[in-house]
Amino acid sequence: MSVLINLRQAIIQKISNKTDADVEDMIVGSVDGDERALPGLGVLFELIWKESSPEQQQQYITIIQQHLTKNH
């Protein structure tokens, strides 16, 4: 479990002083990219999730479910 905490902390540290453009480039470069980028996207999603209202969280769930339904 400490490996996950260290990874989470390392990812947050890596992006904490980046510009909006840098963060966008990281996201765009990671989407559909190398699977090694998935933990970073997961940490970003976790940050978004924690700051989202229950209504926003439900919207994310709906979007994910709609995407999964389309692709299966």
JOURGI-V406186 format. One record per pair of residues at least 4 apart in sequence whose C-alpha atoms are under 8 Angstrom apart, sorted by sequence separation. I is the first residue (numbers start at 1). J is the second residue. If there is no record, write none. Layout:
((I | J) (I | J))
//
This chain:
((1 | 5) (2 | 6) (3 | 7) (4 | 8) (5 | 9) (6 | 10) (7 | 11) (8 | 12) (9 | 13) (10 | 14) (11 | 15) (12 | 16) (13 | 17) (14 | 18) (18 | 22) (19 | 23) (20 | 24) (21 | 25) (22 | 26) (23 | 27) (24 | 28) (25 | 29) (26 | 30) (27 | 31) (29 | 33) (30 | 34) (33 | 37) (34 | 38) (37 | 41) (38 | 42) (39 | 43) (40 | 44) (41 | 45) (42 | 46) (43 | 47) (44 | 48) (45 | 49) (46 | 50) (47 | 51) (48 | 52) (52 | 56) (53 | 57) (54 | 58) (55 | 59) (56 | 60) (57 | 61) (58 | 62) (59 | 63) (60 | 64) (61 | 65) (62 | 66) (63 | 67) (64 | 68) (65 | 69) (66 | 70) (67 | 71) (68 | 72) (18 | 23) (52 | 57) (30 | 37) (15 | 23) (30 | 38) (49 | 57) (30 | 41) (27 | 41) (11 | 40) (12 | 43) (8 | 40) (11 | 43) (8 | 43))
//
